Amino acid sequence: MWGQGLRQEQKYAFKLVEWLKARGYGYELDPKDFIPHSGAIIGDRSQEALNSEGLPTLLSEKHRNGYAKFSPEVPTDYPSIYKQVGDLPHPETVELLIMNGGMNDVGMNTPVEEEGRDFNIVVHQKIREVVKTRLQRLLEHAHATFPNAQIMYIGYYPALGPQSQIPLEYYQLIFGSSVLLGTIFSPFIIGAAVEKVETTKKQALELYQAFHVHACQKVAEFNSEHRANVLFCHSGFKQENAIFGRGEPLVFGPGDDCDPEVFEGRGVYCKLAFEVDADRLANEPTDIDAQHYATCTQAYLLHPNVAGANQYAKTMGENLTRTVEFSLREALTEVTQGPLSIRKATQKLRFKQYGVTNIKQLLHFGRVHTLYVQYDLNIRVAPSDPDIFPKDGLFDFGWGKERIPLAFTGPNALHSKYALLEIFEKRTLSEIIQFQVFLPAIPSTINFSLSLVLYVNGYELTRTFLEPKDFTKTRSQWTWKEVIQ
């Protein structure tokens, strides 16, 4: 992440170095080795020629002035993250590589642009494609290019969601022309706008959650396949930290001021890019250019603020120091209960597809930040009715019941869903001693099978295939449990 709206010393990469130095580590970050920019996509080698002209050339080569350091504030897809990995000189000397990417490839505006079922089908399919192809290639490229580096892939964060209580006057600023309030605020217009915004907030959270699940899983798969140790770093942001949430705001919202110098510098380059570039625009700016200019000047909205950058740096630092100071004893203690044994740990980590292929990978399970369950429901006797799915899942992993919304769709938009639980208190894999599922009583006329897969930090922990006969049944509830030793 570039760090929209923040001065260099406020950005999380520099905050991380500061955090590490305070604890005696000798990391340094030369500003010339900090090369992200706003709007970058992962891309691949085939895309570079398509994006090498126009706006990026303008920002990087022309009109250099005292504000040049702010040109990365203008969102543009070039140079891609794939290209950035290849552009750093002397990659063999790099000890730590920090990167993220993929959400811009999917499209940050899709919650606003896509409606209901289109969002479920189009966006979720696009997320899977981006993660399967582009993120996979990026991880391979980085792993091969930086043979001596610890690679950290930084997860995204919930910037907007159902808990965001957005005042009406900010609707159009945040959601653009798709939410039209008109000059007369009639109850009908306001009601339609509110309904659209509520849908958009749900889809914005779903976009984050779906990408988080698939990216987390891709990093786990990559580590197993390549005997690698790429760290997936959870943001540590809760839903209530989004704009207008109940908690501490960790992202810039409307009415928040970013750094004045950054704001001024961005404005210079936004104006240059979208308003007065005679070489690129033969005539006066079009309406689209004017809209892009207005969006560009507000590009820091929904990006981490200073507190958000501090949160990232803290989480990243804690992850990194545990890897640098790797202790096999500590790792085994976090994975298993009782006597410490590599054999016992590998028995618990009985992955069907991707497992531990590097001893340091034990650290990826010790501190649990993400649990998710994939439901795949196959209804054999009954109409294909999506309402047969419960609205949420009720689970017990060993510390009490957790009710988790079935937040978004899996590969089959109708009968595949995920239940995602992000964990912010300190929990270890050793505390996951069971996988218990509670379902509301299902009519005996419905014949079905249910595939359940439990993932921990992206790694598959256990998988089961259930039919009605496998459940313990009461009048109001069906229960199934597996003990995890």
C-alpha positions as CSV (number, residue, x, y, z in Angstrom):
1,M,0.0,0.0,0.0
2,W,1.2,3.5,-0.9
3,G,-0.4,5.1,2.2
4,Q,-2.8,7.7,0.8
5,G,-2.9,10.9,2.7
6,L,0.1,10.1,4.9
7,R,3.6,11.6,5.0
8,Q,6.5,9.1,4.5
9,E,7.2,8.7,8.2
10,Q,3.5,8.0,8.9
11,K,3.3,5.1,6.4
12,Y,3.1,1.6,7.9
13,A,6.3,0.4,6.3
14,F,8.4,3.2,7.9
15,K,6.4,2.8,11.1
16,L,7.3,-0.9,11.1
17,V,11.1,-0.1,10.8
18,E,10.7,2.4,13.6
19,W,8.9,-0.3,15.7
20,L,11.7,-2.8,15.0
21,K,14.5,-0.4,15.7
22,A,13.0,0.4,19.1
23,R,13.3,-3.4,19.9
24,G,16.9,-3.6,18.8
25,Y,16.6,-4.9,15.2
26,G,18.8,-3.4,12.6
27,Y,16.4,-3.0,9.7
28,E,16.6,0.0,7.4
29,L,14.3,1.2,4.7
30,D,15.8,3.5,2.1
31,P,13.1,5.7,0.6
32,K,14.3,4.7,-2.9
33,D,13.3,1.1,-2.0
34,F,9.8,2.2,-1.1
35,I,8.2,2.0,-4.5
36,P,4.4,1.4,-4.2
37,H,1.8,3.9,-5.6
38,S,-1.9,4.4,-5.5
39,G,-4.1,2.2,-7.7
40,A,-1.5,-0.4,-8.6
41,I,-2.7,-3.8,-9.9
42,I,-0.8,-7.1,-9.7
43,G,-0.9,-7.4,-13.4
44,D,1.6,-9.6,-15.2
45,R,4.2,-9.2,-17.9
46,S,1.7,-9.2,-20.7
47,Q,0.0,-6.1,-19.4
48,E,2.9,-3.8,-19.0
49,A,3.0,-2.6,-22.6
50,L,-0.7,-1.7,-22.5
51,N,-0.3,0.5,-19.5
52,S,3.0,2.2,-20.2
53,E,1.7,5.3,-21.9
54,G,-0.5,8.3,-20.9
55,L,-1.1,9.1,-17.3
56,P,1.8,7.1,-15.8
57,T,4.3,8.7,-18.2
58,L,2.9,12.1,-17.3
59,L,3.3,11.5,-13.6
60,S,6.8,10.0,-13.7
61,E,8.6,11.8,-16.4
62,K,7.1,15.3,-17.1
63,H,6.5,18.4,-15.1
64,R,8.9,17.5,-12.3
65,N,8.6,20.0,-9.5
66,G,8.7,20.3,-5.7
67,Y,5.7,18.2,-5.5
68,A,7.1,15.2,-7.4
69,K,7.2,13.0,-4.4
70,F,3.4,13.2,-4.3
71,S,2.8,11.9,-7.8
72,P,2.1,8.3,-6.5
73,E,-1.0,9.8,-4.8
74,V,-2.7,9.8,-8.2
75,P,-4.4,6.4,-8.7
76,T,-3.0,4.6,-11.8
77,D,-2.4,0.9,-12.5
78,Y,1.1,1.3,-13.9
79,P,3.7,0.2,-12.9
80,S,2.1,-3.0,-11.8
81,I,3.1,-4.8,-8.6
82,Y,4.5,-7.6,-10.7
83,K,6.8,-5.0,-12.4
84,Q,7.7,-3.4,-9.1
85,V,9.1,-6.7,-7.8
86,G,11.3,-6.9,-10.9
87,D,12.4,-3.3,-10.7
88,L,14.2,-3.3,-7.3
89,P,18.0,-3.4,-7.8
90,H,20.2,-6.0,-6.1
91,P,17.3,-8.3,-5.0
92,E,19.7,-10.7,-3.4
93,T,20.6,-8.1,-0.7
94,V,16.9,-7.6,0.4
95,E,16.2,-9.2,3.8
96,L,12.5,-8.2,4.1
97,L,10.0,-7.7,1.3
98,I,6.6,-6.2,2.2
99,M,3.8,-6.3,-0.4
100,N,0.1,-6.6,-1.0
101,G,-2.1,-6.5,-4.0
102,G,-5.1,-7.9,-5.8
103,M,-8.0,-5.8,-4.7
104,N,-7.4,-3.2,-7.4
105,D,-7.4,-6.1,-10.0
106,V,-10.9,-7.1,-8.7
107,G,-12.1,-3.5,-8.6
108,M,-12.6,-1.4,-5.4
109,N,-15.8,0.1,-6.7
110,T,-17.6,-3.2,-7.4
111,P,-19.9,-2.9,-4.4
112,V,-21.2,0.3,-5.9
113,E,-21.3,-0.8,-9.5
114,E,-22.7,-4.3,-9.2
115,E,-26.2,-5.2,-8.0
116,G,-27.4,-8.1,-5.8
117,R,-27.1,-11.3,-7.7
118,D,-24.6,-9.8,-10.2
119,F,-22.4,-9.0,-7.3
120,N,-22.6,-12.6,-6.0
121,I,-21.7,-14.1,-9.4
122,V,-19.5,-11.6,-11.1
123,V,-17.4,-10.3,-8.1
124,H,-16.9,-13.7,-6.4
125,Q,-15.8,-15.3,-9.7
126,K,-13.4,-12.4,-10.4
127,I,-11.9,-12.7,-6.9
128,R,-11.2,-16.4,-7.4
129,E,-9.7,-15.7,-10.8
130,V,-7.4,-12.9,-9.6
131,V,-6.2,-14.9,-6.6
132,K,-5.7,-18.2,-8.6
133,T,-3.8,-16.5,-11.5
134,R,-2.3,-13.1,-10.6
135,L,-1.6,-13.6,-6.9
136,Q,-0.2,-17.0,-7.6
137,R,2.2,-15.5,-10.2
138,L,3.1,-12.6,-8.0
139,L,4.1,-15.0,-5.1
140,E,6.1,-17.1,-7.5
141,H,7.8,-14.0,-9.0
142,A,8.7,-12.5,-5.6
143,H,9.9,-15.9,-4.1
144,A,12.2,-16.4,-7.1
145,T,13.4,-12.8,-7.3
146,F,14.2,-12.3,-3.6
147,P,16.0,-15.6,-2.5
148,N,17.2,-14.2,0.9
149,A,14.1,-12.2,1.9
150,Q,11.4,-12.8,4.4
151,I,8.3,-12.0,2.4
152,M,5.2,-10.5,4.1
153,Y,1.9,-10.4,2.2
154,I,-0.2,-7.7,3.9
155,G,-4.0,-8.4,4.1
156,Y,-6.6,-5.8,3.5
157,Y,-9.1,-4.3,6.0
158,P,-12.8,-3.6,6.4
159,A,-13.1,0.1,5.4
160,L,-16.9,0.2,5.1
161,G,-19.6,-2.1,6.3
162,P,-23.0,-2.5,7.9
163,Q,-21.8,-1.0,11.1
164,S,-20.9,2.3,9.3
165,Q,-23.6,4.8,10.3
166,I,-23.1,7.2,7.5
167,P,-24.8,10.6,7.7
168,L,-27.0,11.4,4.7
169,E,-25.0,14.4,3.6
170,Y,-22.0,12.1,2.8
171,Y,-23.8,9.6,0.6
172,Q,-22.9,11.1,-2.7
173,L,-19.4,12.0,-1.7
174,I,-18.7,8.3,-0.8
175,F,-20.8,6.5,-3.3
176,G,-20.7,8.9,-6.2
177,S,-23.4,9.6,-8.7
178,S,-24.9,6.1,-8.2
179,V,-26.7,7.6,-5.2
180,L,-28.7,10.6,-6.4
181,L,-30.4,12.5,-3.7
182,G,-31.7,15.2,-6.0
183,T,-32.5,18.8,-5.1
184,I,-35.8,17.9,-3.4
185,F,-35.2,15.3,-0.6
186,S,-38.5,13.5,-1.0
187,P,-39.1,10.5,1.2
188,F,-39.1,8.2,-1.9
189,I,-35.7,9.5,-3.1
190,I,-34.2,9.4,0.4
191,G,-35.6,5.9,0.9
192,A,-34.1,4.6,-2.3
193,A,-30.8,6.2,-1.5
194,V,-30.7,4.6,2.0
195,E,-31.6,1.2,0.6
196,K,-28.9,1.5,-2.1
197,V,-26.3,2.5,0.5
198,E,-27.3,-0.3,2.9
199,T,-26.8,-2.8,0.1
200,T,-23.5,-1.2,-0.8
201,K,-22.2,-1.4,2.8
202,K,-23.0,-5.1,3.0
203,Q,-21.3,-5.7,-0.4
204,A,-18.3,-3.7,0.6
205,L,-17.8,-5.9,3.7
206,E,-18.4,-9.0,1.6
207,L,-15.8,-7.9,-0.9
208,Y,-13.2,-7.5,1.8
209,Q,-14.1,-10.8,3.5
210,A,-14.2,-12.8,0.3
211,F,-10.8,-11.5,-0.9
212,H,-9.4,-12.1,2.6
213,V,-10.4,-15.7,2.6
214,H,-9.1,-16.5,-0.8
215,A,-5.8,-14.6,-0.5
216,C,-5.2,-16.2,2.9
217,Q,-5.8,-19.6,1.5
218,K,-3.6,-18.9,-1.6
219,V,-0.6,-17.9,0.6
220,A,-1.1,-21.1,2.6
221,E,-1.2,-23.2,-0.6
222,F,1.9,-21.5,-2.0
223,N,3.9,-22.1,1.2
224,S,3.1,-25.8,1.1
225,E,3.8,-26.2,-2.6
226,H,7.1,-24.3,-2.5
227,R,8.3,-25.1,1.0
228,A,8.2,-21.4,1.5
229,N,7.5,-19.2,4.5
230,V,5.5,-16.2,3.2
231,L,3.8,-14.5,6.2
232,F,0.2,-13.5,5.7
233,C,-0.3,-10.5,8.0
234,H,-3.8,-9.8,9.2
235,S,-4.6,-6.1,9.4
236,G,-6.0,-6.2,12.9
237,F,-8.9,-3.9,11.9
238,K,-12.3,-4.8,13.2
239,Q,-15.6,-3.9,11.5
240,E,-16.2,-1.2,14.0
241,N,-12.9,0.5,13.0
242,A,-14.4,1.3,9.5
243,I,-15.7,4.8,8.7
244,F,-18.5,5.9,11.0
245,G,-18.2,2.7,13.0
246,R,-18.5,2.4,16.8
247,G,-14.8,1.9,17.5
248,E,-11.7,3.9,16.9
249,P,-11.6,5.0,13.2
250,L,-8.6,3.4,11.5
251,V,-9.4,4.7,8.0
252,F,-10.0,8.2,6.6
253,G,-13.6,9.2,6.4
254,P,-15.4,12.2,5.0
255,G,-14.6,15.3,7.1
256,D,-11.2,13.8,8.1
257,D,-8.2,15.9,7.1
258,C,-5.2,14.2,5.7
259,D,-1.7,15.8,6.0
260,P,-2.0,19.3,4.5
261,E,1.2,19.0,2.5
262,V,0.2,15.7,1.0
263,F,-3.3,17.1,0.2
264,E,-1.7,20.0,-1.6
265,G,0.8,17.9,-3.5
266,R,-1.9,15.5,-4.6
267,G,-4.0,18.3,-5.8
268,V,-1.2,19.6,-8.0
269,Y,-0.8,16.2,-9.7
270,C,-4.5,15.5,-9.9
271,K,-5.0,18.8,-11.7
272,L,-2.1,18.0,-14.0
273,A,-3.4,14.6,-14.7
274,F,-7.1,15.3,-15.3
275,E,-7.5,18.9,-16.1
276,V,-4.7,20.7,-17.9
277,D,-2.6,18.1,-19.7
278,A,-2.7,19.6,-23.2
279,D,-0.7,16.7,-24.7
280,R,-3.2,14.1,-23.6
281,L,-6.4,16.2,-23.9
282,A,-7.0,18.1,-27.2
283,N,-10.0,20.0,-25.8
284,E,-11.3,21.1,-22.4
285,P,-11.7,18.3,-19.9
286,T,-14.8,16.1,-20.4
287,D,-17.3,15.4,-17.7
288,I,-15.5,12.1,-17.1
289,D,-12.2,13.9,-16.6
290,A,-13.8,16.3,-14.2
291,Q,-15.2,13.4,-12.2
292,H,-11.8,11.6,-12.2
293,Y,-10.2,14.8,-11.0
294,A,-12.7,15.2,-8.1
295,T,-12.2,11.6,-7.2
296,C,-8.5,11.9,-7.3
297,T,-8.4,14.8,-4.8
298,Q,-10.4,12.7,-2.3
299,A,-8.4,9.5,-3.0
300,Y,-7.3,9.2,0.6
301,L,-10.9,8.4,1.8
302,L,-11.3,4.8,3.1
303,H,-7.5,4.3,3.3
304,P,-5.7,3.8,6.6
305,N,-5.2,6.9,8.6
306,V,-2.3,7.5,11.0
307,A,-3.8,5.2,13.7
308,G,-4.5,2.6,11.0
309,A,-0.9,2.7,9.9
310,N,0.2,2.2,13.5
311,Q,-2.1,-0.8,13.8
312,Y,-0.6,-2.3,10.7
313,A,3.0,-1.7,11.9
314,K,2.2,-3.3,15.3
315,T,0.6,-6.4,13.8
316,M,3.4,-6.8,11.2
317,G,6.1,-6.3,13.8
318,E,4.6,-9.0,16.1
319,N,4.4,-11.4,13.2
320,L,7.9,-10.7,12.0
321,T,9.7,-10.9,15.4
322,R,8.1,-14.3,16.0
323,T,9.6,-15.5,12.8
324,V,13.0,-13.9,13.3
325,E,13.2,-15.3,16.9
326,F,11.7,-18.7,15.9
327,S,11.4,-21.1,18.8
328,L,10.4,-24.6,18.0
329,R,9.4,-25.2,21.6
330,E,7.0,-22.1,21.5
331,A,5.7,-23.2,18.1
332,L,4.9,-26.7,19.3
333,T,3.3,-25.4,22.5
334,E,0.9,-23.2,20.4
335,V,-0.1,-26.1,18.2
336,T,-0.5,-28.9,20.6
337,Q,-1.6,-29.6,24.2
338,G,0.4,-31.7,26.6
339,P,3.9,-33.2,25.7
340,L,5.7,-31.3,23.0
341,S,6.3,-33.5,20.0
342,I,6.8,-32.7,16.3
343,R,5.0,-36.0,15.5
344,K,2.0,-35.0,17.6
345,A,1.9,-31.6,15.9
346,T,1.9,-33.1,12.4
347,Q,-0.8,-35.5,13.5
348,K,-3.0,-32.6,14.5
349,L,-2.1,-30.8,11.3
350,R,-3.6,-33.6,9.2
351,F,-4.2,-31.6,6.1
352,K,-5.8,-33.3,3.1
353,Q,-4.3,-31.0,0.5
354,Y,-1.7,-28.6,1.8
355,G,0.3,-29.2,4.9
356,V,3.5,-28.3,6.7
357,T,6.5,-28.6,4.4
358,N,8.8,-26.2,6.4
359,I,9.3,-26.3,10.1
360,K,8.9,-22.5,10.4
361,Q,5.4,-22.9,9.0
362,L,4.3,-24.1,12.4
363,L,4.2,-20.4,13.3
364,H,1.4,-19.9,10.8
365,F,-0.9,-21.9,13.0
366,G,0.2,-20.9,16.5
367,R,-1.6,-17.5,16.7
368,V,-5.0,-17.9,15.0
369,H,-6.3,-14.8,13.3
370,T,-8.7,-16.4,10.8
371,L,-11.1,-19.3,11.0
372,Y,-13.5,-20.1,8.3
373,V,-15.8,-22.9,7.4
374,Q,-16.8,-23.7,3.8
375,Y,-20.3,-25.1,3.5
376,D,-21.2,-27.0,0.3
377,L,-24.8,-28.1,0.4
378,N,-26.1,-30.7,-2.0
379,I,-29.9,-31.0,-1.8
380,R,-30.9,-34.3,-3.4
381,V,-34.7,-34.4,-2.6
382,A,-36.3,-30.9,-2.4
383,P,-36.8,-27.9,-4.7
384,S,-33.5,-26.0,-5.3
385,D,-34.4,-23.4,-2.7
386,P,-31.6,-21.2,-1.3
387,D,-33.7,-20.6,1.8
388,I,-32.8,-24.2,3.0
389,F,-29.5,-22.6,4.0
390,P,-29.4,-21.2,7.5
391,K,-28.6,-17.5,7.7
392,D,-25.6,-18.2,10.0
393,G,-23.6,-21.0,11.4
394,L,-23.4,-22.0,15.0
395,F,-20.1,-23.6,16.0
396,D,-18.0,-24.6,19.0
397,F,-14.3,-24.9,18.4
398,G,-13.5,-25.5,22.1
399,W,-14.0,-22.2,23.8
400,G,-17.8,-21.9,23.6
401,K,-20.4,-21.4,20.9
402,E,-19.7,-18.9,18.1
403,R,-22.5,-17.7,15.9
404,I,-21.0,-16.7,12.5
405,P,-23.0,-15.2,9.6
406,L,-22.7,-17.2,6.4
407,A,-21.4,-14.1,4.8
408,F,-20.7,-14.8,1.2
409,T,-20.8,-17.4,-1.6
410,G,-18.3,-20.1,-2.5
411,P,-17.8,-21.6,-6.0
412,N,-21.5,-22.4,-6.4
413,A,-23.4,-19.2,-5.8
414,L,-26.5,-21.0,-4.7
415,H,-25.4,-23.8,-2.5
416,S,-21.9,-22.9,-1.3
417,K,-21.1,-20.4,1.4
418,Y,-18.4,-19.4,3.9
419,A,-18.6,-18.6,7.6
420,L,-15.8,-16.3,8.5
421,L,-14.5,-15.7,12.1
422,E,-11.7,-13.1,12.5
423,I,-10.0,-13.5,15.9
424,F,-8.5,-10.5,17.6
425,E,-7.8,-11.8,21.1
426,K,-4.8,-14.2,21.5
427,R,-5.9,-17.7,20.6
428,T,-3.6,-20.6,19.6
429,L,-4.3,-23.7,17.6
430,S,-3.9,-25.8,20.8
431,E,-7.2,-24.3,21.9
432,I,-9.1,-25.7,18.9
433,I,-10.0,-29.1,20.4
434,Q,-13.2,-29.8,18.5
435,F,-15.3,-28.9,15.4
436,Q,-18.9,-28.9,16.5
437,V,-21.7,-27.8,14.2
438,F,-25.3,-26.9,15.2
439,L,-28.1,-26.8,12.6
440,P,-31.7,-26.0,13.0
441,A,-33.9,-29.0,12.7
442,I,-34.4,-29.9,9.0
443,P,-37.7,-31.4,7.7
444,S,-37.4,-35.2,7.2
445,T,-38.7,-34.8,3.6
446,I,-35.4,-33.1,2.7
447,N,-32.5,-35.3,1.7
448,F,-29.2,-33.6,1.5
449,S,-25.4,-34.0,1.9
450,L,-23.2,-31.4,3.4
451,S,-19.4,-30.9,2.9
452,L,-17.7,-28.9,5.7
453,V,-14.1,-27.8,5.5
454,L,-12.5,-26.0,8.5
455,Y,-9.6,-23.6,7.6
456,V,-7.2,-22.1,10.1
457,N,-5.2,-19.1,8.8
458,G,-5.8,-20.3,5.3
459,Y,-4.7,-23.9,5.9
460,E,-7.2,-26.7,5.8
461,L,-7.4,-28.3,9.3
462,T,-10.2,-30.9,8.8
463,R,-12.8,-31.9,6.2
464,T,-15.9,-33.9,6.6
465,F,-18.8,-35.1,4.5
466,L,-22.2,-35.4,6.3
467,E,-25.6,-36.8,5.6
468,P,-28.7,-36.6,7.8
469,K,-27.9,-39.9,9.6
470,D,-24.6,-38.4,10.9
471,F,-26.3,-35.8,13.1
472,T,-27.5,-36.2,16.6
473,K,-31.1,-34.9,16.4
474,T,-33.5,-33.2,18.8
475,R,-36.8,-31.6,18.0
476,S,-35.2,-28.2,17.5
477,Q,-31.6,-28.8,16.6
478,W,-29.2,-31.1,14.8
479,T,-25.6,-31.5,16.1
480,W,-22.4,-33.0,14.8
481,K,-19.0,-33.0,16.5
482,E,-15.5,-34.1,15.7
483,V,-12.8,-34.1,18.3
484,I,-9.5,-32.6,17.2
485,Q,-6.6,-34.1,19.3
